[in-house]
Amino acid sequence: MGMDKDKLLDALAVYVVTDDRPDHDEVMDILRQALMGGATAIQLRRKHEDGKALVELGKKIRRLTKEFHAYYFVNDRIDVALLTNADGVHVGQSDIACSDARALLGLDRWIGVSACTVNEAMQAQRDGADYLGIGSMMPTATKPDADLCSLDELKTIAKAVAIPVVTIGGMTIENAPTMVAAGACGVAVVSAVMRATDPRQATFGIRQAVRQTRRM
C-alpha cells in the first residue's frame, strides 16, 4: 500500500458520512461545520443519487476536505471516487469486491470494507483491504435492516486483524469511548453530526472522546 498507515489512523478518528438529504448546499454547510469541529474524513454516501449529481457533490467535498487537510472517501462508487480524486473508497459485502476495487484504484488509494463477523474481516484483510468498517454496532435509522455486531465481536475482530477498524451504526459521543476501548481506532458517524443542532460542536465532542480514549 502506497499510503502511510499513520495517516490512515488519523483519517479514521472521526469519519463523517453524508446522509441522503436532497439539498446539496445544506450538506456542504454541515460538512464545513463538521470539518471546523475536527472531522478527520468525509465519506460521500448517497444511495439514491444519480451519477452526475454525485460527481458534482464529490468535487465540492474534495475541495472542502483539501481546505481542512482532511480525507475524502466515496461509498461504493469507484467511478465517482476516481473522477473526484478521492483518497479512498468504502465497499460493503454486496458491493464491488475489494480485489476488483483494488484493480481499478491501484495502490495509492485506501479501500475500506464493511464487516460484521471475524470471517468477513479476515477475508477482507486477505483481499487487500486497508481498514474495516465494523457494524452496525447499534440499531440505526440510517440502515434499519443492517445486521448488528456485538461489542465482543468487535473486540475479537480488532485482535484478529492487522488493519485498523472503525465502527459504524448509531455512533455517538456517549458510545465512542466504548468502541475505541474495544479496539476501534475511531468512529464513523452519520446522524450524530448530520442531524446535530450544532454539527461543529457535535464533531468536536466526538473527536475529544476518541482522542482521550486512544491515549489511555
N, C-alpha and C positions, 0 to 999 in steps of 0.2 A: 504493500500500500504506500502510495507516494505521499500521503498526507500525515502530518505529525499527530501521534497519539495524544499528546498533552493538549493540543488544540482541540481534538475531538472531545476530550474530557471537559474542557472549558465550554465547548459548544453545547453540551448536553445538560448543563446545570439547570437552566430554566428555558425550556423548549416550548415556545408558544405556537399552538396550532390554530389556524384560522377556522372560523365557523362558516356556515352557509348563508349568512345574511345577504340579501340581494344588493345592498348599497356598497359599492366598492370604496367610495370616499370615506364611508363610516369605518369600513375595515381598515383602511390605511391610517385613519386618525387613531384608532385603538392601537394599532401596531406601533405607531410612532410613540404613543404614551408608554406602551409596554417596553419598548427599547430604552426610553428615557428612565424607566424604572429598573433597568438592568437585565432585560431578557437577553439571553445569550444566543438564541437561534429562533428563527421563524420558519414554520412549515406551512407551505401553501397546500391546503387540503380542501377541495371544493368538489364534492361528488356529483353535483348536478350542473356544472358549468360547461359551456361549450369551449372548445379548444382555443378559439380566437380570443375570447374574453379571459381565459386562464393565462395565456401568454402575455396579454396586456397587463394583467394584475401582477403576474410574476416579475415582469420587468420593473414595475414600480417597487415591488418588495425588494428586488435585488439592489436597486439604487438606495433604498432606505437602509437596508442592512449594512451596506458598504459605509454609509454615512456614520453609522454607530459601531463599526468594526464588529458586527455580529455575523452569524452564519445563516444561510438560507437553504432550505430543503424543499423538495417537492414530493408530495404523496403520490405514488403510483405512476404518474405520467412522466416517463423517461424522456419523451419527445419535448415536453414542456421544460423539463429540467435542463436539457441541452440547449434549447432555444433561448432560455433566460439566464444561462450561465450560473446554475445553482451549484452550491458546494456539495450537494448530495441528494439522494432520493431515499424515500422510505416505502418499502413494499410489504403488503400483507401476505398471508398464507395463500390467498386465492388470486393475488396479482401476478405480474410477470416475475418469473423465478429470479432469485438473486444472481445465479450464474449467467442468465441471459442479460440481466441488467448490467452486470459487470462487462460483458462482451460489448455492449453498446456504449457504456460510460468510460471504459478504460480504468486506469489505476489512480487517476488524480482526483477522483470524487468519492465521497463516502456513500456507502449503502447500508441503510438500516432495515432490519427485518422484524416484523411483528411475531411474537411467540407467546405461548401460554403454557407450554409444557417443556420439560427438560429435553425430551426428544426433538421437539421443534427447534429449541435453542441450539442444541448440539449440531443439528443438521444445518441450520443457518450459518453457524460458525464454519462448518466444513465447506459450505458453498461459497465462503468468502465474505460474509457479512462483516462490517466494521463495528456495528453496535446492534443491540437488540432493543426493541420496544416491548416491554413486558406488560401484559394486561389483557383485559380490563381488570384493574385492581378493585374497583368499586362499581356498583351499578351506576350507569350514566345515561342521561337523556340523549347525549350525542350519538351513542351506539347502543340502543336499548337491547339489541339481540346479541351483544358480544358475550363470549364465554368469559367467565370470571376466573381469575387466577388468585390463589391464596398467598398470604404472606410467607408461608412455609415453602410454597413452590418458588416464589421469588428468591428466597434465601438459597434454595437448592440450585436454581439456575445460575445465580450470581457466583456460586462456588464452582460450578461445573464448567463454566466458560472462561476464556481468557480475554474476552472482549467486553467493553463497557455495556451496562444495561441502564435503560431509563424506563420509568414506569409511566403508564398512561391509564386513564379511565377514572374520572372522579377525583383527580388530584387537587388538593387544596393546601393552604398554608398550615392547616391543622395536621394533615396526614403526611406531608412531605418529609418531615424528620424521620418518621417511622420507616418510610420507604428507603431513605438513604442509609439509615442504620441497618437495614436488612440487606444492603448490598448494592442498591441503585446509586449511580453517580449523579442523578438528577431526576427531574420530573417533567413530563410533557403535559401541558395544561391547555384546555380549551375554555370551558365556561368560567373557570376561576379568574381568568383575565378578560376574555372576550365579552363576558356579561357583567363584569365588575362595574360598580358605580364609579370607581376611580381606578382604571387599569394600571396607571403608573404606580400607585401606592400598593395595589394588589401584587404586582410583579415584584416590587422592591421587597415586600414582606416574604414572598416565597423564596426569593434569592437569598435573603438573610438566613432563612430557616435552613435552606440547603447548605449554604456555606458553613454555618455554625456546626451542623451535624457532620459534614465532611471533615471538619477539623478534629472532631472528637476521636 
